[in-house]
Amino acid sequence: MSLPFRFKEFQVQQAENVFKVGTDACILAAAVNQEDVLNVLEIGSGTGVISLMIAQRNSNAKITAIEIQESAYQLSKTNFAQSPWNDRLNVLHVSWDKYVNSQIQEYDLIISNPPYFTNSLQNNIEHKRIARHDALLPLADIINSGKKILSPNGKIALILPMSRRLNFLKLLELANLFEHRFIEIHPKPNSKANRFISEIGFSQINPLATKLIVYSDLNKLSNETATILKPFYLHL
C-alpha cells in the first residue's frame, strides 16, 4: 500500500496497482457544475477520489461508482467506507455495459476521467492498460450508453485530451447531445491546451466556454486552480 493522499476532510488510500490521485481527476471533481444534482454515477472510480470530492461538495448527492478492475474496486470500497459520507457512497464491481443494461435509475450527473489512449501501444501491465486505454470503455460507449440513463436535465461530465476534441464533438453530433460547458485546460500560461472538460446534455444551448491555467510560471498552482481546489487540498 502506498502512502495515502490526505485532503482537508478525508483521505484516499492508494496502492501500487491502481493509478494514484491525479490533478485531472481533482480538477474535474472540483469544477463540475453541481446545481440540482441528486443522483450521481461515476464510471471507473479508481481510488474513488472524484466521488469523494463530489460528496464533500454536495451534501444532497447520492453517489454510485462502478469499477471493473478488482483492486481498484476494493480500494474505492475502502476509501468510501472510511469517509465521512459513507452513507451516500456506493461502489459496484461491474463493467459499464452490464451496468447500463441492468439500470432503470436515471442520473443527474454521470462523470468520468475515462481511458484516453486509442492507437498507442498498449501497456502490458494490466491495471495500467485498463486505466489508460479505451478498448474496454470506448468514448462512444460512454456517450451513447450514458444518454440512456441520464435524467432529462442531467449532464455527462468528462475530462479528455485536447487531441480528442474533434472526435468528441463528432460523437456528440451523432448522439444528438449538446455541449453545455467547455473548459479549456492549459498546463501553464503560455502553453497550448492539453486537456478539456466538457459537460453535455439533451438541450441545445449556447455553451459556457472558459479557460483554466493549471500552473503558474513558477510551477505553483495558478490562482484560479488554487481557488477551486482550496476546499480540498491541505496546503491551500
PEMOFEN-V708141 format. One record per backbone hydrogen bond with DSSP energy under -0.5 kcal/mol. NH is the residue of the N-H (numbers start at 1). CO is the residue of the C=O. E is the energy in kcal/mol with one decimal. If there is no record, write none. Layout:
nh=<NH	NH>
co=<CO	CO>
e=<E	E>
This chain:
nh=<2	5	6	7	7	8	12	13	14	18	26	27	28	29	30	31	32	37	38	40	40	41	42	43	44	44	45	48	52	53	54	55	56	57	58	59	61	62	63	63	64	65	66	67	73	74	75	76	77	78	79	80	81	82	83	86	88	90	92	94	99	100	101	102	102	103	107	108	109	110	111	111	112	114	116	117	126	128	129	130	131	132	133	134	136	141	142	143	144	145	146	146	147	148	149	149	150	151	154	155	156	157	158	159	160	162	164	165	168	169	170	171	172	173	174	175	176	176	177	178	180	181	182	183	184	184	185	185	186	186	187	191	194	195	196	197	198	199	200	201	205	207	208	209	210	212	214	214	215	216	219	222	226	227	228	229	230	232	233	234	236>
co=<14	12	4	5	10	232	5	11	2	15	22	23	24	25	26	27	28	34	36	38	62	109	64	111	42	66	66	45	48	49	50	51	52	53	54	57	58	38	61	88	40	90	42	92	69	70	71	72	73	74	75	76	77	78	80	83	85	63	65	92	95	96	97	98	99	100	149	39	39	155	41	109	157	112	132	132	124	125	125	126	127	128	129	117	133	138	138	139	140	141	141	142	143	145	145	146	147	107	151	108	200	110	198	112	196	194	161	162	164	165	166	167	168	169	170	171	172	173	172	201	199	199	208	197	182	210	183	195	184	212	192	188	185	185	160	183	158	181	156	178	203	205	180	207	182	184	186	212	187	220	216	214	222	223	224	225	226	229	229	6	233>
e=<-1.2	-2.8	-0.7	-0.5	-2.8	-2.7	-2.7	-0.6	-0.6	-1.4	-1.8	-2.8	-2.4	-2.4	-2.2	-2.1	-2.0	-1.7	-0.6	-0.5	-2.5	-2.6	-2.5	-2.2	-0.6	-2.0	-1.2	-2.7	-2.2	-2.4	-2.2	-2.3	-1.9	-2.2	-2.6	-0.6	-1.2	-3.3	-0.5	-3.2	-2.8	-2.9	-2.3	-2.2	-2.6	-2.5	-1.9	-2.8	-2.6	-2.1	-2.6	-2.9	-2.2	-1.8	-1.2	-1.1	-2.3	-1.7	-2.6	-1.3	-2.1	-2.6	-2.1	-0.8	-0.9	-1.3	-2.6	-1.9	-1.6	-2.3	-2.8	-0.5	-1.9	-0.6	-1.5	-2.7	-0.7	-0.6	-2.5	-2.6	-1.9	-2.3	-2.2	-2.0	-0.6	-0.5	-1.8	-2.2	-2.9	-2.3	-0.6	-1.6	-1.6	-1.0	-0.6	-1.1	-0.8	-2.9	-2.3	-1.8	-2.2	-2.9	-2.2	-1.1	-2.6	-1.4	-2.0	-1.8	-2.6	-2.4	-1.9	-2.1	-2.0	-2.0	-2.3	-1.8	-0.7	-0.8	-2.4	-2.9	-3.6	-1.6	-2.9	-2.7	-0.5	-2.7	-0.5	-2.6	-0.5	-2.9	-0.7	-1.6	-2.0	-1.4	-2.3	-2.3	-2.3	-2.3	-2.5	-2.5	-0.8	-0.7	-2.4	-0.7	-2.6	-3.1	-2.9	-0.6	-2.4	-3.6	-1.7	-2.7	-2.9	-1.8	-1.5	-1.7	-1.2	-2.0	-2.6	-0.6	-1.1>
